[in-house]
Amino acid sequence: MLTIRCTKCKNKIFRYLKVGKGRVLRCHKARILRDNSLHRGTKVLCRCGNVIGTDEGNSIKMHRQAFFHTGTKVAKE
């Protein structure tokens, strides 16, 4: 489980189940367990107004400089 946080205000944006190694480039909506973000059209925002990513239908394309994460990734079987 990863906790995705905003780089500006350090607030929790969402809890995400990351499967496999590698960077967090996209977050699939089905794997988001707790969502504290705001959705304005296709933009995904933190409560402070920082743009975290872009909504692409069933996933969110993350803006790498706008967030950081803590936690562990689940190994792919």
C-alpha positions as CSV (number, residue, x, y, z in Angstrom):
1,M,0.0,0.0,0.0
2,L,1.2,3.4,-0.9
3,T,0.1,6.7,0.6
4,I,0.2,9.4,-2.1
5,R,0.9,12.9,-0.6
6,C,1.1,16.4,-2.1
7,T,4.6,18.0,-2.3
8,K,3.3,21.5,-1.4
9,C,1.1,20.9,1.7
10,K,2.0,17.2,2.6
11,N,-1.7,16.3,2.8
12,K,-2.8,12.7,2.0
13,I,-4.3,12.6,-1.5
14,F,-5.1,8.9,-1.7
15,R,-4.2,5.3,-0.6
16,Y,-3.2,3.2,-3.6
17,L,-2.4,-0.5,-4.1
18,K,0.7,-0.5,-6.3
19,V,1.4,-3.8,-8.0
20,G,4.9,-4.4,-9.4
21,K,8.2,-2.5,-9.3
22,G,8.8,0.8,-10.9
23,R,7.6,4.4,-10.7
24,V,4.1,5.6,-10.1
25,L,3.2,6.9,-13.6
26,R,-0.5,6.1,-13.6
27,C,-2.9,5.2,-10.8
28,H,-5.7,2.8,-11.8
29,K,-9.0,4.0,-10.2
30,A,-9.9,0.4,-9.3
31,R,-6.8,0.2,-7.0
32,I,-7.5,3.5,-5.2
33,L,-8.8,2.6,-1.8
34,R,-9.3,6.1,-0.2
35,D,-9.6,9.2,-2.3
36,N,-9.2,12.6,-0.8
37,S,-8.5,14.5,-4.0
38,L,-10.7,17.0,-5.9
39,H,-11.8,16.4,-9.5
40,R,-12.3,19.5,-11.7
41,G,-13.0,18.4,-15.3
42,T,-10.0,16.3,-16.3
43,K,-7.7,17.7,-13.6
44,V,-7.1,15.9,-10.3
45,L,-6.2,18.4,-7.5
46,C,-5.1,18.4,-3.9
47,R,-7.2,20.4,-1.4
48,C,-4.5,23.1,-1.6
49,G,-5.0,23.5,-5.3
50,N,-1.9,21.7,-6.5
51,V,-2.6,19.8,-9.8
52,I,-1.6,16.1,-9.0
53,G,-2.6,14.5,-12.3
54,T,-4.9,14.2,-15.3
55,D,-8.0,11.9,-15.4
56,E,-7.9,9.6,-18.4
57,G,-11.0,7.5,-17.8
58,N,-10.1,4.4,-15.8
59,S,-6.7,5.8,-14.7
60,I,-5.1,9.0,-13.5
61,K,-1.8,10.1,-15.2
62,M,0.3,11.4,-12.4
63,H,2.4,14.6,-12.6
64,R,5.7,13.3,-11.1
65,Q,6.8,16.6,-9.5
66,A,3.4,17.2,-7.8
67,F,3.4,14.3,-5.3
68,F,5.5,11.8,-3.3
69,H,4.6,8.5,-1.8
70,T,5.4,6.4,1.3
71,G,4.8,2.7,1.9
72,T,5.7,-0.5,0.1
73,K,4.9,-1.9,-3.3
74,V,3.4,-5.3,-3.8
75,A,5.6,-7.7,-5.9
76,K,4.1,-9.0,-9.1
77,E,3.5,-12.7,-9.1
